[in-house]
Amino acid sequence: MRPCILYIIFLLLIPRLSQSQGLKFRGGHEPIDKRSSYELFDKRAISFEQEFTLKFQLSIYSSNSLGNIFRVKNKDNNTVYNLFYDEEAGNCIFRLNEEGKSSLIIAKINQQQLFKEEWITIQLTFDLQKQLFKLQIQNQIFQSPKVKLPSQYSPQVIFGKSDYLIDVPAMSIKNVQIGNTAKSYLFPLKESTGTVVHDENGIAYGSATNPTWLIVDSYKWKNLFASGSFSQAGSNYNQRTKEIYYFNQDSITIYNIKTNQTKKRAFHKPCPVKLVLANNFIDATTNKLYVYELFYTQPYQGPTVASLDLETFEWKVESEDLMKKELNHHGSFYDAQQRQFYIFGGYGNMAYSGQFNRYDLDSSKWQTVDGWTGDKIFPRYFLSAGQGSNNRIAYIFGGMGNESGEHIVGRKYLYDFYQINLDTKEITKKWDILWKDKHIVPARGLVFPDSSHFYALCYPEYLTKSNIQLYRFSVKDGSFDILGDSVPIYSDKISTHAQLYYDQQLGRLLVLVQESKDDIQSTLKVYSLNMTPITPNELNGVPLSRSNRKIFLLLLLSTICGVGLYFFWQRGRQKRKIARVAEKRVLQVPPIADTGILQTIQKDEFVRANAIFLFGEFRAFDRNKRDISHLFSTKLKQAFCLILSNSAGISSPYFSQIMWPDKSEDKVKNSRGVTINHLRKVLSEFAGIELVYKQGRFLIEHSAEFYCDYVDYIQLLANPSAAYESRLIQIIQRGKFLQGLDLPVFDTLKTEVEQNLLPILLAELHKADIAHLHKKSIEIAHTIFLLDPLNEQALFSEMKAMFALNQQNEARIKFQQFCLNYRQLMNEDFPYNLDKMI
């Protein structure tokens, strides 16, 4: 039995309860009909005896909030109790009321003390025997006087807006639990779409009105803040005050991520350090920001390190010690216990650094740190560094460089991970993984949510416009998951950088993206992602009910047993069958000759009936081979690709959110209907394909009569046959996937396609090189350049093949074009010479 099948069974048998969940309520700032409510048991009736407890986690995300948190009605009488929230003179007021009669409990708690954490726990116990209520808020317990309660209670619980109680605080809730020792119900609130609410086993119990599901905020980065500076600037995040700092020589802009308030202050005296890159760090103990410069291109005399008091915003000169080393994109971490700031690596003067340097806050001096034992870390830049819960241990991850440190030798992308003991000065290499995807480097800052994993932001720094993607790596072995959507970055200049932070109290990851187009002016964009980040599958996953899960598992296990018995008997026949089917579905391309030379595929050879091509230029041919590409407007192309790429279908709200992100639901409804109708009409020109709406999701169903190269690509990867590599190359030779279709939602999909294809192409290129199939090497190299225009392996193979075929002049022209492209993208010269290369 294949390991992947066992893994699927394991996932189904042990369902995961994601921490990325919750329901956000639309409150008093919205029109009444847009405010949110959530009823626990509108689909099923329950009852309790003796006592029961309602428990949930609450977050209040705006000051001066007030309103109804929840109401509890007894199905069998008219008595209603509610918990009402208010604020007064720096205190949070929770009132448990018997509606229309009196307040049974008034809990007054200091606001700053209560909301140190993003989420607080609320617990209300109905003691039906002692005839009273117990209200627990975090660790504080309040008790009501005796009230008249029935011996059996059938609660109808409604959070938020309910009947005439229309005031709703700006709040979120999660992990709602109600029950006693005999029976209990848990509602994690991990839905991502719709209004139906399920318990932990996937059974529908309640419903929500106007919900905002927080799980989306654990997948989609939220743009919180943006600002700009006309001169060199620096940025940082102060976890103590929850403030983002964006400063230049003359002023500082401060954004508080908890209050969403922005303020700008001009310095009484400008920053004494002449800012170039404005590298900086924060000493949380003294609440000071230190800015430092390591290198100036022109002779410079003056302060090189200065501190900014983050309460008075006054600058102080700390040092005039200058390292005189240009260490661009070095890694850094701060030893708060010893008051020493470490940097490692960096690039300058045609060399990569492999040294540790540190700045001592007490002596105000830079020094090189020697005497390290254990494993050696190769010289590099574009690395990332960070610390976990143990502040005596630091870590370094990734980057690019080489063993010698000399730029002329050529750089290598590194995917290794080191542990650094600051007390024993021992370096331990934890792992070095073989990277098969498109090359990336980490942004600044490693985040350790626990002792087993760390988060890193990674991106292809050699592209002018690219996207930063969040990765979660295992500390033990480097296995990783790709999480959330991506964040755009313009990475053309040396001063452009991004940094990752984690605020455990707020339960958020933050990324500061500072971009520059001239290394002088810059912009800062701040994005937020709720913990714990999730994958696309977790975002769109629908929980199975307990009974359905059992049935599904039985069917799955039965099927697997049958397949297991049948597999070995059919193995040989199945391979031949797949190969024959593959041959029939090739787009009438002439077969590859025995010499291994790939035939050049002409554009008109892709004409076939009932076909849509998504690689290269978008082309569509109806049942009569008539080109109807013009019937697909840009919006229809986007809609078709969006639905097709979601094999499980796409919900109506999510479809609307992606297609019309700036419009409200009521304005989107008409646009969505028009687009869907037009798409159905165009697809009716084909045979074997249909756009359907099933179980709340738009889905494209198709038969073998319809052809799409993207579908063919998916099937080839899922069921590789003997000739599947050549088939994939033929598909790719039309051009890049979704070429010219620009929509942020497709960025991840495009990257995934390229990451799947590149290792296959490189392996085929290697085979062609070994077999001296020079024409085939050139063909494959050309295909690789469509995906990765700066792929050095493809260049080397193409040059050698062209020289072997006596195409020296053509090779030199292509090499010059590559070098020009390299210079434009990398802002540096290509480190290899053609003659030496050959």
C-alpha positions in Angstrom: 0.0 0.0 0.0 1.4 3.4 -0.9 2.6 5.7 1.9 0.4 8.6 0.6 -2.8 6.5 1.1 -1.7 5.7 4.7 -1.1 9.3 5.3 -4.6 10.2 4.1 -6.1 7.6 6.4 -4.1 9.0 9.3 -5.4 12.5 8.7 -9.0 11.3 8.5 -8.7 9.2 11.7 -7.2 12.0 13.7 -9.0 15.2 12.6 -7.1 18.4 13.5 -8.7 21.2 15.5 -7.1 24.4 14.0 -6.3 27.2 16.3 -7.1 29.5 13.4 -10.7 30.1 14.0 -13.4 32.3 15.4 -16.3 34.6 14.5 -16.0 38.3 14.2 -19.1 40.4 14.8 -20.1 43.5 12.9 -21.1 45.9 15.6 -22.5 49.4 16.2 -20.5 51.0 13.4 -22.6 49.1 10.8 -26.2 49.6 9.8 -28.6 47.6 12.0 -29.4 45.0 9.2 -25.7 44.4 8.7 -24.9 43.6 12.3 -24.0 40.1 13.3 -25.6 37.4 15.4 -25.0 33.8 16.2 -27.6 31.3 17.6 -26.2 28.1 19.0 -29.2 25.8 18.7 -31.6 27.0 16.0 -31.4 23.6 14.3 -31.5 21.3 17.3 -33.1 21.5 20.8 -31.0 20.5 23.9 -31.7 20.6 27.7 -29.7 20.3 30.9 -30.4 19.3 34.5 -28.8 20.3 37.8 -26.2 22.7 36.2 -24.6 23.6 33.0 -21.8 26.1 31.9 -21.5 28.4 28.9 -17.8 29.0 28.1 -16.1 30.8 25.3 -13.1 33.0 24.4 -13.7 36.7 23.8 -11.7 39.4 22.1 -12.7 43.1 22.2 -10.9 44.8 19.4 -12.0 48.5 19.7 -12.1 51.0 22.6 -15.3 52.7 23.6 -17.3 49.5 22.7 -20.6 48.5 24.2 -23.4 46.2 23.6 -24.9 42.7 24.0 -22.4 39.8 24.2 -25.1 37.1 24.5 -28.6 36.4 25.6 -29.9 33.1 27.0 -33.6 32.3 26.8 -35.2 29.3 28.4 -37.4 27.5 25.8 -40.0 26.7 28.5 -40.5 30.2 30.0 -40.1 33.9 29.1 -37.2 34.7 31.5 -34.2 36.1 29.5 -30.7 36.7 30.8 -28.0 38.7 29.0 -24.4 39.6 29.4 -23.8 43.3 28.5 -20.4 44.9 27.9 -19.5 48.5 28.6 -16.5 50.6 29.4 -16.1 53.3 32.0 -13.0 55.3 33.2 -10.5 52.7 32.1 -12.5 49.7 33.3 -14.4 47.0 31.5 -17.9 46.5 32.8 -19.7 43.1 32.4 -23.3 43.1 33.5 -25.3 39.9 33.8 -28.9 41.1 33.6 -32.3 39.5 34.1 -33.9 41.4 31.3 -36.6 43.9 32.3 -35.8 43.3 36.0 -32.3 43.9 37.4 -28.5 43.4 37.1 -27.6 40.2 38.9 -23.8 40.6 38.6 -21.7 43.8 37.8 -18.1 42.8 37.2 -15.7 45.8 36.9 -12.2 44.9 35.8 -9.2 47.2 34.8 -9.1 47.3 31.1 -5.3 47.2 30.7 -5.0 44.3 33.1 -7.8 42.3 31.5 -6.8 42.7 27.8 -3.1 42.0 28.2 -3.8 39.0 26.0 -5.8 39.2 22.7 -8.3 36.6 24.0 -9.9 36.3 27.4 -12.0 33.4 28.7 -15.6 34.0 29.8 -17.5 31.3 31.7 -21.1 31.5 33.0 -22.4 28.7 35.2 -26.1 28.1 35.6 -26.4 26.4 39.0 -29.9 25.0 38.8 -29.7 23.3 42.3 -28.3 26.3 44.3 -30.4 28.7 42.2 -27.6 31.2 41.3 -25.1 32.2 38.6 -21.3 32.1 38.7 -19.5 34.4 36.2 -15.8 33.8 35.7 -13.7 36.3 33.7 -10.2 35.0 33.3 -9.3 34.2 36.9 -11.8 36.5 38.6 -15.1 34.9 39.9 -18.4 36.7 40.6 -21.5 35.3 42.0 -25.2 36.4 41.8 -27.8 36.4 44.6 -30.3 33.6 44.5 -32.7 33.6 41.6 -35.6 31.4 40.5 -34.2 28.8 38.1 -36.0 25.7 36.8 -34.7 22.2 37.5 -34.4 21.5 33.8 -33.2 24.2 31.4 -33.5 24.3 27.6 -31.2 27.2 26.6 -31.5 29.2 23.5 -28.2 31.1 23.2 -27.8 34.1 20.9 -24.6 36.1 20.6 -24.6 39.6 19.2 -27.7 41.2 17.8 -30.9 39.7 19.2 -34.5 41.0 18.9 -34.5 44.6 20.2 -30.9 44.4 21.5 -29.2 45.9 18.5 -26.1 47.3 20.1 -23.2 44.8 19.5 -19.6 45.5 20.8 -16.7 45.2 18.4 -15.9 41.7 19.4 -14.9 38.2 18.2 -15.6 34.8 19.9 -14.2 31.3 19.5 -14.3 27.9 21.1 -17.8 28.2 22.4 -18.6 25.3 24.7 -21.8 24.5 26.6 -22.6 21.6 28.8 -22.0 19.7 32.0 -20.4 16.4 33.1 -23.2 14.4 31.4 -23.0 16.0 27.9 -21.1 18.8 26.3 -21.1 20.6 23.0 -18.0 22.4 21.5 -18.3 24.9 18.6 -14.7 25.8 17.5 -16.1 28.3 14.9 -13.7 27.2 12.2 -16.0 27.8 9.3 -14.6 29.8 6.4 -17.8 30.5 4.4 -21.6 30.4 4.7 -23.8 30.9 7.7 -24.3 27.3 9.1 -22.3 26.6 12.2 -21.0 23.0 13.1 -19.8 21.4 16.2 -16.3 19.8 16.5 -17.6 16.7 14.7 -19.1 18.6 11.7 -22.7 18.3 12.8 -24.8 21.4 12.0 -26.4 22.9 15.2 -26.7 26.7 14.7 -26.4 29.6 12.3 -24.8 33.0 12.1 -26.1 36.2 10.4 -23.6 38.6 8.7 -20.6 36.6 9.9 -17.0 37.4 9.4 -15.0 34.1 9.8 -11.6 34.7 11.4 -10.1 31.6 9.7 -9.8 33.7 6.6 -7.5 36.1 8.5 -5.2 33.1 9.1 -4.8 32.6 5.4 -5.0 36.1 3.9 -2.5 38.7 4.9 -4.3 41.9 5.9 -2.8 45.2 4.9 -2.9 47.3 8.0 -0.8 50.4 7.3 1.2 52.2 4.6 3.4 55.2 4.6 6.3 56.8 2.6 9.5 58.7 3.1 11.3 61.0 0.6 14.7 60.2 2.3 16.5 57.1 3.7 14.4 55.5 6.4 14.2 52.6 8.8 11.4 50.6 10.3 10.8 48.3 13.3 8.1 46.8 15.6 7.9 47.4 19.3 6.1 44.4 20.9 6.0 46.1 24.2 3.9 49.1 23.0 2.3 47.4 19.9 3.8 50.1 17.8 5.3 50.2 14.3 8.0 52.8 13.8 8.9 54.3 10.5 11.6 56.9 10.8 14.0 59.1 8.8 16.5 61.7 9.7 13.8 64.3 10.7 10.7 62.6 11.9 9.0 59.3 12.9 5.6 57.9 12.0 4.0 55.6 14.7 1.2 53.2 14.0 -0.4 51.2 16.9 -1.7 47.9 15.5 -4.0 47.4 18.5 -5.8 50.8 18.3 -5.2 51.4 14.6 -4.1 54.9 15.4 -1.4 56.7 13.6 0.7 59.7 14.7 3.7 61.5 13.3 6.3 63.4 15.3 9.1 65.7 14.2 12.3 65.2 16.1 13.4 68.1 18.3 16.9 67.4 16.9 17.5 65.3 13.8 19.0 61.8 13.9 22.8 62.3 14.5 23.7 59.3 12.3 23.8 59.9 8.5 21.3 57.3 7.4 22.1 55.1 4.4 20.4 51.8 5.1 19.0 52.7 8.6 19.6 49.3 10.1 18.2 49.2 13.6 17.2 47.1 16.6 15.2 47.7 19.8 16.3 47.2 23.4 13.0 46.3 25.1 14.5 46.7 28.6 15.3 50.4 28.2 12.7 51.0 25.5 15.2 52.4 23.1 15.7 52.0 19.3 19.3 51.8 18.1 20.2 52.8 14.5 23.5 51.9 13.1 25.5 52.2 9.8 28.5 50.0 9.0 29.8 51.6 5.8 29.8 54.8 3.8 30.9 55.0 0.2 32.3 58.5 0.8 34.7 59.5 3.6 32.7 60.1 6.8 33.4 61.4 10.2 30.7 61.4 12.8 28.3 59.2 14.8 27.6 55.7 13.4 25.3 54.5 16.2 22.6 56.4 18.0 19.7 55.6 20.2 16.2 57.0 20.2 14.3 57.1 23.5 10.8 55.7 22.5 9.1 57.7 25.3 10.7 61.2 24.8 11.7 60.6 21.1 15.1 62.3 21.8 18.2 61.0 20.0 21.5 60.3 21.8 24.9 59.6 20.1 26.1 56.2 21.2 29.3 55.6 19.1 31.5 56.8 16.3 33.0 53.3 15.8 32.8 52.4 12.1 33.3 48.8 10.9 34.1 50.1 7.4 32.7 46.9 5.9 29.8 46.9 3.5 27.7 44.0 4.8 24.5 44.2 2.9 21.6 41.9 3.9 23.3 40.5 6.9 21.5 38.5 9.6 21.1 39.8 13.2 19.8 39.0 16.7 20.0 40.8 20.1 21.4 39.3 23.3 19.3 41.2 25.8 20.9 39.6 28.8 24.5 40.7 27.8 23.3 43.9 26.0 25.1 42.8 22.8 23.8 43.0 19.3 25.1 40.3 16.9 25.3 40.4 13.1 26.5 37.6 10.8 27.2 37.5 7.1 26.5 40.1 4.5 27.8 41.1 1.1 30.2 43.9 0.0 33.3 44.5 -2.0 32.7 41.4 -4.2 32.8 39.1 -1.1 30.5 37.3 1.2 31.1 37.5 4.9 31.3 34.4 7.2 32.1 36.3 10.4 30.2 37.1 13.6 30.5 40.8 14.6 28.8 42.3 17.6 28.1 45.7 19.1 28.4 46.1 22.9 25.9 48.6 24.2 27.9 49.3 27.3 31.4 49.7 25.7 29.8 51.3 22.5 32.3 49.3 20.3 32.1 46.9 17.4 34.2 43.8 17.6 34.8 40.6 15.6 33.7 37.5 17.6 36.1 34.5 17.2 36.5 31.2 19.1 33.4 29.4 17.8 33.5 25.6 17.9 31.5 23.0 16.2 30.2 23.3 12.6 31.3 26.0 10.2 28.8 28.4 8.6 29.7 29.2 5.0 29.9 32.9 4.1 26.6 34.2 2.8 24.1 37.0 2.6 20.3 37.2 2.3 20.2 35.0 5.4 17.8 35.1 8.3 18.4 34.9 12.0 16.3 34.7 15.2 15.9 33.4 18.7 13.4 31.1 20.4 12.1 31.1 24.0 15.7 30.3 25.2 17.4 33.6 24.8 20.9 32.0 25.1 20.3 30.1 21.8 20.2 31.8 18.4 19.6 30.4 14.9 20.7 31.1 11.4 18.8 29.9 8.3 19.5 29.9 4.6 20.8 32.6 2.3 23.2 32.4 -0.6 27.0 32.5 -0.8 29.8 29.9 -1.1 32.5 28.2 0.9 35.3 30.6 -0.1 33.4 33.8 0.3 34.6 35.1 -3.0 31.9 36.4 -5.3 33.8 35.5 -8.4 33.5 31.8 -7.6 29.8 32.1 -8.0 27.0 31.9 -5.4 25.0 29.0 -4.2 21.5 29.1 -2.7 21.7 27.6 0.8 18.9 25.8 2.7 20.6 24.9 5.9 19.8 25.6 9.6 22.3 26.3 12.4 21.9 26.5 16.2 24.2 28.9 18.0 24.9 28.6 21.8 25.8 32.1 23.0 27.3 30.8 26.3 29.4 27.9 25.0 30.0 29.5 21.6 29.2 26.2 19.9 27.6 26.0 16.5 25.5 23.0 15.6 24.3 22.3 12.1 20.8 20.9 12.5 20.0 20.1 8.8 20.7 21.0 5.2 17.7 20.1 2.9 17.8 19.4 -0.8 15.7 22.2 -2.4 13.9 21.1 -5.6 11.7 24.1 -6.1 12.3 27.6 -7.5 15.2 29.2 -5.6 14.3 31.5 -2.8 15.9 33.4 0.1 14.5 34.2 3.5 13.5 37.7 4.6 14.7 39.0 7.9 13.5 37.5 11.2 12.8 33.9 12.2 9.8 33.3 14.4 9.6 30.4 16.8 6.0 29.7 18.0 7.2 26.6 19.8 10.3 24.4 20.2 9.4 22.2 17.2 8.9 24.7 14.3 9.9 28.1 13.0 8.3 30.5 10.5 10.2 32.2 7.8 9.2 34.5 4.9 10.8 33.5 1.6 10.9 35.0 -1.9 12.9 34.9 -5.2 15.0 38.0 -4.6 16.3 38.0 -8.3 12.9 39.1 -9.6 12.0 42.7 -9.7 8.4 42.1 -8.8 7.7 38.9 -6.8 5.8 37.7 -3.8 6.8 36.8 -0.3 5.5 33.5 1.0 5.2 32.2 4.5 6.9 28.8 5.3 6.8 26.7 8.4 9.9 24.6 8.9 10.5 21.7 11.3 13.4 22.5 13.7 14.2 18.7 13.7 14.6 17.9 10.0 13.6 20.9 7.8 10.4 19.5 6.5 8.1 22.4 5.7 4.6 23.6 4.8 3.7 26.6 2.7 1.0 28.7 4.4 -1.3 31.5 3.6 -1.4 33.6 0.6 1.5 35.8 -0.5 2.6 39.5 -0.1 3.9 41.5 -3.0 7.4 43.0 -2.9 9.5 45.1 -5.3 13.0 43.8 -4.7 15.1 45.7 -7.2 17.2 47.8 -4.8 19.6 46.9 -2.0 17.7 48.9 0.6 14.5 46.9 0.0 13.8 44.3 2.7 11.0 42.6 4.6 11.0 41.5 8.3 8.8 39.1 10.1 7.6 39.5 13.7 5.3 37.6 16.1 3.3 39.2 18.8 2.2 36.3 21.0 -0.1 38.5 23.1 -2.1 39.6 20.1 -1.8 36.2 18.4 -0.6 37.8 15.1 2.3 37.5 12.7 3.4 40.8 11.2 5.5 41.6 8.2 7.0 45.0 7.4 7.8 45.4 3.7 10.0 48.4 3.1 10.6 49.0 -0.6 12.7 51.5 -2.6 13.2 52.2 -6.3 16.2 54.4 -5.9 17.8 53.5 -2.5 16.7 56.9 -1.2 12.9 57.3 -1.2 11.0 54.4 0.3 7.5 53.1 1.2 6.5 50.9 4.2 3.6 48.4 4.1 2.5 46.5 7.2 0.6 43.2 6.9 -1.0 41.1 9.6 -1.9 37.3 9.7 -3.7 35.6 12.6 -2.1 32.7 14.3 -2.1 29.8 13.5 -1.5 30.2 9.7 -3.2 27.7 7.5 -2.9 26.1 4.1 -5.4 26.5 1.2 -6.8 23.0 2.0 -7.4 24.0 5.6 -9.2 27.2 4.5 -11.6 25.4 2.1 -12.0 22.2 4.2 -15.4 21.1 5.2 -15.7 18.9 8.4 -17.3 15.5 8.0 -19.9 14.6 10.5 -19.1 11.7 12.8 -21.5 9.3 11.1 -20.4 10.3 7.6 -16.7 10.0 8.6 -17.3 6.4 9.7 -19.1 5.6 6.5 -16.4 7.3 4.5 -13.6 5.5 6.3 -15.3 2.1 5.8 -15.7 2.8 2.1 -12.2 4.1 1.8 -10.7 1.1 3.6 -12.7 -1.3 1.5 -11.6 0.4 -1.7 -7.9 0.4 -0.6 -8.0 -3.3 0.2 -9.5 -4.0 -3.2 -7.0 -1.8 -4.9 -4.2 -3.4 -3.0 -5.1 -6.9 -4.2 -5.7 -5.7 -7.7 -2.6 -3.4 -7.9 0.1 -6.0 -8.4 -1.9 -8.0 -10.9 -2.6 -4.9 -13.0 0.7 -3.1 -12.6 2.2 -4.1 -16.0 -1.0 -3.7 -17.9 -1.8 -0.3 -16.3 1.5 1.2 -17.3 1.0 0.2 -20.9 -2.6 1.5 -20.8 -1.6 4.9 -19.4 1.1 5.2 -22.1 -1.4 4.4 -24.9 -3.9 6.9 -23.5 -1.2 9.5 -23.2 -0.3 8.9 -26.9 -3.8 9.4 -28.0 -4.2 12.6 -26.1 -1.0 14.3 -27.4 -2.0 17.2 -29.5 -1.1 15.5 -32.8 2.5 16.4 -32.3 5.0 14.4 -34.4 6.7 11.7 -32.3 10.1 12.3 -30.8 12.8 10.6 -32.9 14.9 7.9 -31.5 17.8 10.3 -31.4 16.0 12.1 -28.6 15.6 15.4 -30.4 12.5 17.1 -29.4 10.4 18.3 -32.3 9.6 22.0 -32.4 5.9 22.5 -31.8 4.3 25.1 -34.0 1.5 27.3 -32.8 -1.0 26.1 -35.3 -0.4 22.4 -34.3 -2.4 23.1 -31.0 -5.6 23.6 -32.9 -8.1 20.9 -31.9 -11.8 20.7 -31.1 -13.2 21.2 -27.6 -10.0 22.6 -26.2 -8.8 25.4 -24.0 -5.1 26.1 -23.5 -3.9 27.9 -20.4 -0.1 27.6 -21.0 1.1 30.5 -23.0 -1.4 32.7 -24.8 -5.0 31.8 -23.8 -6.6 29.9 -26.7 -10.0 28.3 -27.0 -11.5 26.2 -29.8 -15.1 25.1 -29.9 -16.5 21.7 -31.1 -15.9 22.7 -34.7 -12.2 23.7 -34.1 -13.3 27.4 -34.5 -11.1 29.8 -32.5 -13.4 31.5 -30.0 -10.8 32.9 -27.7 -12.2 36.4 -28.3 -15.4 35.4 -26.6 -13.5 35.2 -23.3 -13.2 38.6 -21.8 -10.5 39.2 -19.1 -13.2 38.7 -16.5 -14.4 35.5 -18.0 -10.9 34.1 -18.3 -10.3 34.9 -14.6 -13.6 33.3 -13.6 -13.0 30.2 -15.7 -9.4 29.7 -14.3 -10.5 30.4 -10.7 -13.2 27.8 -10.8 -11.2 25.2 -12.8 -8.2 25.4 -10.5 -10.4 24.7 -7.4 -11.1 21.1 -8.1 -13.5 20.8 -5.1 -15.4 23.8 -6.3 -15.5 27.4 -5.0 -18.1 29.0 -2.8 -20.1 32.0 -4.0 -18.8 34.4 -1.2 -15.2 33.4 -1.9 -15.7 33.7 -5.6 -17.1 37.2 -5.1 -14.4 38.2 -2.8 -11.6 37.2 -5.2 -13.3 38.6 -8.3 -14.6 41.9 -6.9 -12.5 42.5 -3.7 -13.5 46.2 -3.5 -17.3 45.8 -3.7 -19.8 44.9 -1.0 -21.9 41.7 -1.2 -25.1 43.5 -2.3 -23.2 45.3 -5.2 -21.4 42.1 -6.2 -24.5 39.9 -6.5 -25.6 41.3 -9.9 -22.0 41.3 -11.3 -21.5 37.7 -10.2 -24.8 36.6 -11.8 -23.9 38.3 -15.1 -20.4 36.8 -15.2 -21.6 33.3 -14.4 -24.3 33.5 -17.0 -21.9 34.7 -19.7 -19.4 32.0 -18.8 -22.1 29.3 -19.1 -23.0 30.7 -22.4 -19.5 30.6 -23.8 -18.9 27.1 -22.4 -22.0 25.9 -24.2 -19.9 26.3 -27.4 -17.9 23.2 -26.3 -18.8 19.6 -25.9 -18.0 17.7 -22.7 -17.8 20.6 -20.3 -20.4 22.3 -18.0 -20.4 24.9 -15.2 -22.6 23.7 -12.4 -23.6 24.8 -8.9 -23.7 22.0 -6.3 -23.9 22.2 -2.5 -23.2 25.9 -2.5 -20.2 25.8 -4.8 -19.4 26.6 -8.4 -17.8 23.6 -10.1 -16.6 22.8 -13.6 -17.4 19.3 -14.7 -15.9 17.8 -17.9 -15.5 14.6 -19.7 -12.7 13.1 -21.9 -14.3 14.8 -24.9 -13.0 18.2 -23.6 -9.3 18.9 -23.5 -7.4 21.5 -21.3 -3.7 21.5 -21.0 -3.8 22.4 -17.3 -6.0 19.4 -16.6 -3.6 17.3 -18.7 -0.7 18.6 -16.6 -2.5 17.7 -13.4 -3.2 14.2 -14.6 0.3 13.7 -15.8 1.7 14.6 -12.4 -0.8 12.4 -10.6 -0.2 9.4 -12.9 3.3 9.6 -14.4 3.9 7.3 -17.4 7.0 6.4 -19.3 6.7 9.4 -21.6 5.2 11.9 -19.2 8.3 14.2 -19.0 8.2 14.7 -22.8 4.5 15.3 -22.6 5.0 18.0 -20.0 7.7 19.7 -22.0 5.3 19.8 -25.0 2.7 21.4 -22.8 5.1 24.0 -21.4 6.5 25.0 -24.8 3.4 27.0 -25.5 4.6 29.4 -22.8 4.2 30.2 -19.1 1.1 29.1 -17.2 -1.7 31.7 -17.2 0.6 34.0 -19.2 -0.8 37.5 -19.2 -3.5 36.7 -16.7 -2.6 39.0 -13.8 -4.7 38.5 -10.6 -3.0 38.1 -7.2 -5.1 35.0 -6.4 -3.3 33.2 -9.2 0.2 34.0 -8.0 0.4 31.0 -5.6 -1.0 28.7 -8.3 1.5 29.9 -10.9 4.4 29.5 -8.5 3.1 26.0 -7.6 3.0 25.0 -11.3 6.5 26.3 -11.9 7.9 24.6 -8.8 6.4 21.3 -9.9 7.8 21.5 -13.4 11.2 22.9 -12.9 12.8 19.8 -11.2 11.4 17.5 -13.9 12.8 19.7 -16.7 16.2 19.9 -14.9 16.3 16.1 -14.6 15.5 15.7 -18.3 18.2 18.3 -19.2 20.7 16.4 -17.2 19.8 13.2 -19.0 20.1 14.9 -22.4 23.6 16.4 -21.4 24.9 12.9 -20.4 23.6 11.4 -23.6 25.1 14.2 -25.7 21.7 15.0 -27.2 22.7 18.6 -27.9 19.5 19.6 -29.8 17.4 18.2 -27.1 19.4 20.0 -24.4 18.8 23.3 -26.3 15.1 22.6 -26.5 14.8 21.8 -22.8 16.9 24.8 -21.8 14.7 27.1 -23.8 11.7 25.6 -22.0 13.3 26.1 -18.6 14.0 29.8 -19.4 10.2 30.2 -19.8 9.9 29.3 -16.1 13.1 30.6 -14.7 14.9 33.2 -16.9 18.0 33.2 -14.8 18.5 29.4 -14.4 22.3 28.9 -14.5 22.2 25.1 -15.2 20.0 25.7 -18.3 22.5 28.4 -19.5 25.5 26.1 -19.0 23.9 23.2 -20.8 22.6 25.4 -23.7 26.1 27.1 -24.2 27.9 23.7 -24.3 25.4 22.2 -26.6 25.5 25.2 -29.0 29.3 25.1 -29.1 29.2 21.3 -29.7 26.9 22.0 -32.7 29.3 24.7 -34.0 26.9 27.5 -33.2 29.5 29.7 -31.5 28.2 33.1 -32.7 24.6 32.3 -31.8 25.8 31.1 -28.4 27.7 34.4 -27.7 24.6 36.4 -28.6 22.4 34.4 -26.3 25.0 34.6 -23.5 25.1 38.4 -23.9 21.3 38.6 -23.7 21.3 36.4 -20.6 24.0 38.7 -19.0 21.9 41.8 -19.8 18.8 40.2 -18.3 20.8 39.1 -15.3 22.1 42.7 -14.8 18.7 44.2 -15.0 17.1 41.7 -12.5 20.0 41.3 -10.1 21.6 44.7 -10.2 25.0 43.1 -10.6 27.1 41.5 -13.3 26.8 37.8 -14.0 29.9 36.2 -12.3 30.9 33.8 -15.1 32.8 34.3 -18.3 31.6 32.4 -21.4 35.0 31.2 -22.6 36.0 29.9 -19.1 32.6 28.3 -18.8 33.0 26.4 -22.1 
